[in-house]
Amino acid sequence: MALFLDIHTIEGVTAEAAAQAHAADLRTQDRYGVSYQRYWVDEDKGQVFCLVEAPNADAARAVHHEAHGLVAEAIHPVIEGA
């Protein structure tokens, strides 16, 4: 499986709303063979960043789409460092 970092821009996003969306991802991810690892929120900039282990970017997108509809506008493959 590969690691991806996705980026959402959501005007007015709150840490609480991001937590709810992440919980929905966790309830949905197994159907797609995906594992959402962590997320970060920048309320001031209206951005959310998600780290996900997935077979491919499309599977990661599908989880967001089904779970809550907040599909990332960018998703990047990443390599974990120490």
PyMOL commands that set and color helices and strands:
alter all, ss='L'
color gray80, all
select helices_A, chain A and resi 15-32+57-67
alter helices_A, ss='H'
color red, helices_A
select strands_A, chain A and resi 2-9+35-42+47-54+74-78
alter strands_A, ss='S'
color yellow, strands_A
deselect
rebuild
show_as cartoon
